Amino acid sequence: MRFSAVLLAALSTATFGYAQSMSGGDATFYSAGLGSCGFFNTDADFIVAVD
């Protein structure tokens, strides 16, 4: 449920019509744990970090 809400929020703020091609980026790995909302996340949860 939380993932659906985050996905909906991300898609609703996207600007369509201004597509830009990208071929690079940064990635990282971390162990899930206590999230900012006070819920414990596990490695089975879908977690996205936006910078």
N, C-alpha and C positions, 0 to 999 in steps of 0.2 A: 504494500500500500504506500509506504513512504517513497519507494522508488518511482511509482506512478506519478505521485504528486510532484516530485523533483523533475521528472521527465516532462510533464505537462508544463511546468513553469519555464523550463529551458526552451521548449519549442514555442511557447507563446511569446517569448521575447526575441525570437530569431527574426532577422530582417531578410525577407525573401526578395529575390531579384538582384541581389548584390553578391552573387556567388564569386568566390575567389579561390583559385587553385593553390594548394599548399603541398609541399613535399618534404617537410621536416617538422621536428618537434622534440619535446623532451618527455621522458617517461620516468617513473620512479616506482618503487615497491615499498609497502609498509605493512606492518601487522595491525589488523583491526583490533579495536578495544573500545574503551569508553568514548562515545561520540559527544559532540558539543551540546546535544539535547538531553544528555543524561542517560541515553540508552546504550547498552553494550552491543557492539557489532561483532559479527563472526566472519571468518573467511568465506562463508557461503553467501554473505550479503553483497549486493552490488553497491559499490561506493565509488563516487566520482569526486575528485578534487579539482576545483576550478581556480585558476590564478589570473 
